[in-house]
């Protein structure tokens, strides 16, 4: 998942801090990125894939508590 989506939609501050801490430490692995398979078409496809997270969350996410 995208870092921006996590920062925006994770509401629990403890969990959010843990996620961001792991990200800063470099302990996040994204299996889509492979050095040997990063041609232009592949990069564009991955970029579109990650942008779809933003689109999906903005369309379907709602706060069950009614805060947002």
C-alpha positions as CSV (number, residue, x, y, z in Angstrom):
1,X,0.0,0.0,0.0
2,X,1.1,3.5,-0.5
3,X,2.6,5.5,2.3
4,X,0.4,8.5,1.6
5,X,-2.8,6.4,1.8
6,X,-1.6,4.9,5.1
7,X,-0.8,8.4,6.5
8,X,-4.2,9.7,5.5
9,X,-6.5,6.9,6.4
10,X,-5.0,5.2,9.5
11,X,-6.7,6.9,12.4
12,X,-5.0,5.1,15.4
13,X,-2.0,7.3,16.3
14,X,0.0,4.5,17.9
15,X,-0.4,2.3,14.8
16,X,0.3,5.2,12.5
17,X,3.6,6.0,14.4
18,X,4.6,2.3,14.3
19,X,4.0,2.2,10.5
20,X,5.9,5.4,9.8
21,X,8.7,4.2,12.1
22,X,9.1,1.0,10.1
23,X,9.0,2.9,6.9
24,X,11.8,5.3,8.1
25,X,13.9,2.2,9.1
26,X,13.5,0.7,5.7
27,X,11.7,-2.3,7.0
28,X,9.0,-2.1,4.3
29,X,9.1,-4.5,1.4
30,X,7.2,-3.9,-1.8
31,X,7.3,-7.0,-3.9
32,X,6.3,-5.2,-7.1
33,X,9.7,-3.5,-7.4
34,X,12.3,-5.8,-9.0
35,X,15.6,-4.2,-10.3
36,X,15.7,-6.6,-13.3
37,X,12.1,-5.9,-14.4
38,X,11.8,-2.1,-14.4
39,X,11.3,-1.1,-18.0
40,X,9.3,2.0,-18.8
41,X,6.0,0.2,-19.3
42,X,6.5,-1.7,-16.1
43,X,7.2,1.5,-14.1
44,X,4.1,3.2,-15.6
45,X,1.9,0.1,-14.7
46,X,3.2,0.1,-11.1
47,X,2.6,3.9,-10.9
48,X,-1.0,3.4,-12.0
49,X,-1.4,0.6,-9.6
50,X,-0.4,2.7,-6.6
51,X,-2.5,5.6,-7.8
52,X,-5.5,3.3,-7.8
53,X,-5.1,3.0,-4.0
54,X,-5.7,6.7,-3.6
55,X,-8.7,6.5,-6.0
56,X,-10.3,3.5,-4.2
57,X,-9.8,4.8,-0.7
58,X,-11.2,8.2,-1.6
59,X,-14.2,6.6,-3.2
60,X,-15.0,3.8,-0.7
61,X,-13.5,4.8,2.7
62,X,-15.8,6.2,5.3
63,X,-15.2,6.7,9.0
64,X,-17.5,4.4,10.9
65,X,-17.5,6.9,13.8
66,X,-18.7,9.7,11.6
67,X,-15.7,11.9,12.3
68,X,-14.8,12.6,8.7
